[in-house]
Amino acid sequence: MSNISALSEVGHHLSVIVPSLNEASRLPLLLADLQRWPTPLDLWIVDAGSCDDTELAAQLTGAHVLRVANPNRGAQLSHGACHAKGTWLMFLHADSRLPPQWPAVVEAVITQSAGELNAWFFDYKIQGKGTKLRLMELAVALRSHWLQRPYGDQGLLISKRLYQHIGGYKPIPLMEDLDLVQRLSCQVKLLSLGLPLYTDGRRLQRLGLLNQAWQNAQLRRRWRRGEAAKQLSKDYYQ
């Protein structure tokens, strides 16, 4: 913590960075949630070649649209952060949904004197009913709080100076979130905002909830053993 003690001046301008690929059916819902922010929002959608109306949906809400040549979430997040003008950055997935009270909570964090000495995440929640969904939420909560490993589908709120200090997202196609939180947790504490961030349970159930969780765990294990993110990404999307 001592080597970031200089990170104390708080800024209030928020930038939001969202990577996208063919998210025309889901992105507008998140964009509507983001409209609740009380001041002009520096919003960046970083698209990886969508062939639907993703870009149009973003432009209709006044978002800036950036493009990358190939799907690569790490590169998309990094590219958006490089263009962001805010002193605070919030990274979200395009299929996430924010609760109505999110502006008040986020504003309280970014205006407190010690807010930027930590990184912040949302509580993972899955839309839908079922014991398996609740058990997955509990497992994610334990991992996030006790192991300090919140992943990308939980969002990330971080001051730009802290983000730059730890080197930001690496332009890798998979495990970009795990790579970042590993570096973050070595220097600061990752704290919950105490707010849910919702993801669509129908997609998870269609993919097979337990099977998907098992495959993701195997990929993370291979990543920790040193396998290249490019190969892991190829296996994941196949």
C-alpha positions in Angstrom: 0.0 0.0 0.0 2.9 2.4 0.7 4.0 2.6 -2.9 0.7 4.1 -3.9 0.3 6.5 -1.0 0.6 9.4 -3.5 -2.7 8.4 -5.0 -4.8 10.6 -2.8 -6.3 13.4 -4.9 -9.9 12.5 -5.8 -11.4 13.3 -9.2 -15.1 13.2 -10.0 -15.4 12.6 -13.7 -16.5 9.1 -14.5 -15.7 7.2 -17.7 -17.4 3.9 -18.5 -15.8 1.4 -20.8 -17.8 -1.5 -22.3 -16.4 -4.1 -24.8 -19.0 -5.4 -27.3 -19.5 -7.9 -30.0 -23.0 -8.4 -31.5 -24.8 -7.1 -28.4 -27.6 -5.2 -30.1 -30.2 -7.0 -28.1 -28.6 -6.5 -24.7 -26.5 -3.4 -24.8 -29.4 -0.9 -25.0 -30.6 -2.2 -21.6 -27.2 -1.4 -20.0 -27.1 2.0 -21.8 -30.5 2.8 -20.3 -29.2 2.0 -16.8 -26.2 4.3 -17.4 -28.4 7.2 -18.2 -29.1 7.5 -14.5 -25.7 9.1 -13.9 -26.5 12.7 -12.9 -23.7 14.5 -14.9 -22.4 14.0 -18.4 -20.9 10.5 -18.7 -17.8 9.7 -20.7 -19.0 6.5 -22.2 -16.9 4.3 -24.6 -18.2 1.2 -26.4 -15.2 -0.7 -27.9 -16.6 -3.0 -30.6 -14.8 -6.0 -32.1 -16.6 -6.2 -35.5 -20.3 -6.6 -34.7 -22.5 -7.5 -37.7 -25.7 -6.3 -36.0 -26.9 -2.9 -34.7 -24.6 -2.7 -31.7 -22.8 0.4 -32.9 -26.1 2.1 -33.8 -27.5 1.4 -30.4 -24.4 3.0 -28.8 -24.4 6.0 -31.0 -28.1 6.7 -30.3 -27.3 7.3 -26.7 -24.3 9.5 -27.4 -21.6 7.0 -26.6 -18.2 7.1 -28.2 -17.6 4.0 -30.4 -14.1 2.6 -30.9 -13.3 -0.4 -33.0 -10.7 -3.1 -32.9 -9.9 -5.5 -35.7 -10.5 -8.8 -33.9 -12.4 -10.0 -30.8 -10.0 -9.5 -27.9 -11.6 -8.3 -24.7 -8.3 -7.4 -23.1 -7.4 -5.2 -26.1 -10.9 -3.7 -26.1 -10.8 -2.7 -22.5 -7.2 -1.4 -22.8 -8.1 0.6 -25.9 -11.1 2.1 -24.2 -9.2 3.1 -21.1 -6.5 4.8 -23.2 -9.2 7.1 -24.7 -11.2 7.7 -21.5 -11.1 11.2 -20.1 -12.4 10.6 -16.6 -10.4 10.5 -13.5 -12.3 7.3 -12.6 -12.9 4.3 -14.8 -15.8 1.8 -14.6 -15.5 -1.4 -16.7 -18.7 -3.3 -17.5 -19.7 -6.2 -19.7 -22.3 -5.4 -22.4 -24.9 -7.9 -21.1 -24.8 -6.6 -17.5 -27.7 -4.7 -15.8 -27.2 -2.1 -13.1 -29.6 -1.5 -10.1 -31.4 1.9 -9.9 -29.3 3.1 -6.9 -25.9 2.7 -8.6 -25.2 6.4 -9.2 -25.5 7.3 -5.5 -23.2 4.5 -4.4 -20.6 5.1 -7.0 -20.6 8.8 -6.4 -20.1 8.2 -2.7 -17.0 6.1 -3.4 -15.3 8.4 -5.9 -15.8 11.5 -3.6 -14.4 9.9 -0.4 -10.9 10.8 0.5 -9.5 7.2 0.5 -11.7 5.9 -2.3 -9.0 5.7 -4.9 -6.7 3.7 -2.7 -8.9 0.7 -3.4 -10.5 -1.0 -6.3 -14.2 -1.8 -6.2 -16.5 -4.4 -7.7 -20.2 -5.3 -7.8 -21.9 -8.3 -6.3 -22.5 -11.0 -8.9 -26.2 -11.7 -9.4 -28.0 -14.0 -11.9 -31.4 -13.1 -13.1 -33.7 -16.1 -12.7 -34.8 -18.6 -10.1 -33.2 -21.8 -9.0 -31.0 -23.3 -6.3 -28.0 -23.7 -8.7 -28.1 -20.0 -9.6 -28.1 -19.0 -5.9 -25.2 -21.5 -5.1 -23.2 -20.0 -8.0 -23.7 -16.5 -6.6 -22.6 -17.6 -3.2 -19.5 -19.3 -4.6 -18.6 -16.1 -6.5 -19.1 -14.0 -3.3 -16.8 -16.2 -1.3 -14.1 -16.1 -4.1 -14.4 -12.3 -4.4 -14.3 -11.4 -0.7 -12.0 -14.0 0.7 -9.7 -14.7 -2.2 -9.8 -11.2 -3.7 -10.7 -12.5 -7.1 -13.7 -10.7 -8.6 -13.9 -11.3 -12.3 -15.0 -9.1 -15.3 -18.7 -10.0 -15.1 -18.7 -8.2 -11.7 -17.5 -4.9 -13.2 -14.6 -2.9 -11.9 -14.5 0.7 -10.5 -11.0 2.1 -10.2 -9.3 5.5 -10.3 -7.4 6.1 -13.5 -4.2 6.8 -11.6 -4.4 3.4 -9.8 -5.3 1.7 -13.0 -2.3 3.2 -14.7 -0.1 2.5 -11.7 -0.7 -1.2 -11.9 -0.3 -1.3 -15.7 -4.0 -1.6 -16.8 -5.5 -4.4 -18.8 -3.1 -6.4 -21.0 -4.3 -6.9 -24.6 -4.9 -10.6 -24.2 -8.1 -12.4 -25.5 -8.9 -14.3 -22.3 -8.1 -14.1 -18.6 -7.6 -10.3 -18.9 -9.7 -9.9 -15.7 -7.9 -12.5 -13.7 -4.5 -11.1 -14.8 -5.6 -7.6 -13.7 -7.0 -8.5 -10.3 -4.0 -10.6 -9.5 -1.8 -7.5 -9.9 -4.3 -5.3 -8.1 -4.6 -7.6 -5.1 -0.9 -7.5 -4.5 -1.0 -3.8 -3.8 -4.6 -2.8 -2.8 -7.7 -4.3 -1.3 -10.6 -5.0 -3.7 -13.9 -4.0 -2.0 -17.5 -4.6 -2.8 -19.7 -1.7 -3.7 -22.6 -3.5 -1.9 -24.6 -3.4 -5.1 -25.8 -6.2 -7.4 -24.7 -6.4 -11.0 -27.1 -8.7 -12.9 -26.3 -11.1 -15.7 -28.8 -13.0 -17.8 -29.5 -16.5 -16.2 -31.1 -17.8 -19.4 -27.7 -17.6 -21.3 -26.0 -19.5 -18.5 -28.6 -22.2 -18.3 -28.6 -22.6 -22.1 -24.8 -23.1 -22.0 -25.2 -25.5 -19.0 -24.5 -23.9 -15.7 -22.3 -26.5 -14.0 -20.6 -27.5 -17.2 -19.7 -23.9 -17.9 -18.4 -23.3 -14.4 -16.3 -26.5 -14.6 -14.8 -25.5 -18.0 -14.0 -22.0 -16.7 -12.3 -23.4 -13.6 -10.2 -25.6 -15.9 -9.2 -22.7 -18.0 -8.1 -20.7 -15.0 -6.1 -23.6 -13.7 -4.3 -23.9 -17.1 -3.7 -20.1 -17.0 -2.0 -20.3 -13.6 0.2 -23.0 -14.9 1.5 -20.7 -17.6 -0.5 -21.6 -20.8 -0.8 -18.9 -23.3 -4.0 -16.8 -23.3 -4.3 -17.2 -27.1 -4.5 -21.0 -26.8 -7.0 -20.8 -23.9 -9.1 -18.4 -25.9 -9.2 -20.7 -28.9 -10.3 -23.6 -26.7 -12.9 -21.5 -24.8 -14.6 -20.2 -28.0 -14.5 -23.6 -29.7 
